[in-house]
Amino acid sequence: MQHTPTVTATQTPLDGFHEWLVTRRGRHCSHSWPGQVLHIAFPHGWENIRDLPPEDEQRAIEVLFELLDAFLAEREAEGNTPASV
């Protein structure tokens, strides 16, 4: 029988995601995780987050899901996967 850890009231499935992104990117900045994702998707920067061209928005979404997949796979491999919420 497989053991599934439980999520406490203060845990979320994305606990540690921001720190993981900072480590993956190799540098810290004041952005929260959405900004970190944009830094990874657009290493040379972007003009205006509220006015991304459709192709840049699509790229950001693709990178977000790739990063989420990698983050959750690493957590699962380490045995740190909280139960689905």
N, C-alpha and C positions, 0 to 999 in steps of 0.2 A: 504494500500500500504506500502511495506517495504522500509525503508530508507537505502540506501547504501552509506556509506561515500566515498568520493573521495580521490584519492591518489594525493598528490601534487608532484611537481618535486623533492622534497627532501625526500619523504617518499617511503618506500618499504614495501611489505608484511612481510618482516622479521625484520623490525625495532623493536628493543628491544629483539631479540632472544638471543643474546650473554648475556645480563644482566639476562634474564630469566634462561638461562643455569647455570650461575654462582650461582644464587639464589637456583636453584634446586639442584645443586651439593653441595652447602654449603661452598664453598671456591673459592677464586679467584686465578688465575695464569696468566701468560703472554700470554697464548694461545688464539687465536681467536676462533670463534665458532666451527670450525672443530676439534680443539684440545680439546675443552670442551666436545664435543660429544665423543671423544675417551676416555677421563677421565671417563665419565659415563659408556661407554661400557666396558672398561677395568680398573676397579678401582685399580688393582694391577700394572698397567703400561703396556707398550708394548716395544718391542725391536727397531724396525725401521719402521716408518710409510710408507716408500717407499717400504718396503718388508714384508708387512703383509701376513701371510699365508692365503690361500683362505677362510678358515673357519672363521678367524678373520675379514677379509674384509667383509664377508657376515654378521657377527654379527654387525659390525660397521654400515653397511647400514641399517639393521633392526632397530637398536637403533635410528639412525638418523630419520627415518620415524616415529617411535613411538613418538619421541620427537617433531617433527614437528607437528604431529597430535594433541598432547597434547597442545602445544603452541598456535596453531591456534584455537583450541576449546576454550581455556581460553580467548583469545582475542575476539572471537565471543561472548562468554558469557558476557564479559565486555562491549560489544558494540564498540570495538576498531578495527574492521576488516576493513582494506582498501579494496576498490573494487579490483577485480582481474585485474592483469596487462596483 
